[in-house]
Amino acid sequence: MTAFTLRDGAMHAEDVPLATIAQEVGTPVYVYSRRMLEERATAFRTAVAGLGAPLVAFAVKANPNLAVLRVLAAQGLGADVVSGGELRRALAAGVPPASIIFSGVGKTSAELGEAMAAGIGQLNIESVEEAEEVSALAQVAGTRVPCALRVNPDVDAGTHDKITTGRADSKFGVLLRHAPQAYAQLAALPGLHVRGLAVHIGSQLTGLEPLEHAFARVGTLLAALRDAGHTITHVDLGGGLGVPYRPGDTVPSLAAYAAMVARVTQGWNVQLLFEPGRIIAAEAGVLLTRVIRVKRGLAHPFLVVDAGMNDLARPALYGAWHAFEAVQPTGGRMRANIVGPICESGDTFATERDTDALRSGDLAVFRTAGAYGATMASSYNSRGFVPEVLVDGDRYAVVAQRIAPDTIMNAECVPDWLPEAARG
Ligand SMILES: *Cc1c(COP(=O)(O)O)cnc(C)c1O
């Protein structure tokens, strides 16, 4: 099911015509569906409900918009954060601190202090070095921080290199062979309540095998740690489930994922934690864009749209494929290269794409842009940041205002000791 469908020949977000949003808010603009966010959150929670009472913590980096976080928090999702900025967003959206997990390989002492002061539910520690710093800070603050040790299971997730995180050469977590010693070191540190393990092997996984492999290795480690006398009450299985971006993409169902987890974690006797990001938000959003002009090309025309790689980075960054569809399709088709206005050839969304016939001024969407879309935007080419809109039935609200290039320019200063421009 999708919330972005054609009605009387025009694409709507739920009950709102996208043309209305384009006219009133301008383009490019990210448009999210509240209903779809809720549906995905419910689907995930329902799928894993049989696995005890797991904490499902939305990976905030996938879509950190405050209104989106509010929608998900109301569905009972916690938050997995990877920076002080994301922590503050989760708290501002009303996520209970106990339902917040803090992950990441480079948490600064300021960020760790903030997390402790907020009383977050779990700190996923990525190294013994980090644990020692946490211990020192916790002792000063007079607290005991619930922690898990993130392990690197040395499993290739089979996804794009840039979003693979569980291979032995990755910067994330502690190698399995180092984990027993690291766990003992953590357990001996004052100020830490070391209660379990965490694993996350990558994103946009289209098969369950790498996950099953990784979880099985965590299970072996879990048993060894218990044999060594450690108490383990929590295991965080991370995120990573993929979504279909192009027709024909196959991804595991939530039911199959939950069944696999049930099988592998049988007898673990722990509380499970999950950190889904993409699978919750990706399909709940589109990037609405307008065709600036259609330019003659070598073999195919260039459809130059007003969204660029700075607004939606995934195609330039990962060679990612996003479905591209007209908001008011005529039935005609064309083959085109779809590009943005940025002065870089990487600013290409699609080459030789068979697409709806479009002309200058027409509206179109990039689908499946609700995760790793707006959140990865930059102001490259001094383009500012595009607004975000949340649709709810027949109403909508701007949930992130456009940040104009001038606002960014105004944050810069030229020292008065620099000379004026030379004349003549
Ligand atoms: C990015 C990330 C996630 C979410 O990954 P998805 O593929 O979006 O589900 C979960 N946990 C950690 C530690 C992450 O870095």
PDBQT file of the ligand as one rigid body, heavy atoms in Angstrom, charges set to zero:
ROOT
HETATM    1  C1  LIG A 501      21.729   3.524  10.502  1.00  0.00    +0.000 C 
HETATM    2  C2  LIG A 501      21.557   2.664  11.697  1.00  0.00    +0.000 A 
HETATM    3  C3  LIG A 501      20.351   1.989  11.916  1.00  0.00    +0.000 A 
HETATM    4  C4  LIG A 501      19.195   2.027  10.945  1.00  0.00    +0.000 C 
HETATM    5  O1  LIG A 501      19.457   1.356   9.770  1.00  0.00    +0.000 OA
HETATM    6  P1  LIG A 501      18.263   1.130   8.698  1.00  0.00    +0.000 P 
HETATM    7  O2  LIG A 501      18.922   0.432   7.593  1.00  0.00    +0.000 OA
HETATM    8  O3  LIG A 501      17.764   2.470   8.315  1.00  0.00    +0.000 OA
HETATM    9  O4  LIG A 501      17.220   0.308   9.373  1.00  0.00    +0.000 OA
HETATM   10  C5  LIG A 501      20.229   1.250  13.076  1.00  0.00    +0.000 A 
HETATM   11  N1  LIG A 501      21.241   1.166  13.977  1.00  0.00    +0.000 NA
HETATM   12  C6  LIG A 501      22.424   1.803  13.795  1.00  0.00    +0.000 A 
HETATM   13  C7  LIG A 501      23.480   1.686  14.818  1.00  0.00    +0.000 C 
HETATM   14  C8  LIG A 501      22.613   2.569  12.658  1.00  0.00    +0.000 A 
HETATM   15  O5  LIG A 501      23.786   3.184  12.469  1.00  0.00    +0.000 OA
ENDROOT
TORSDOF 0
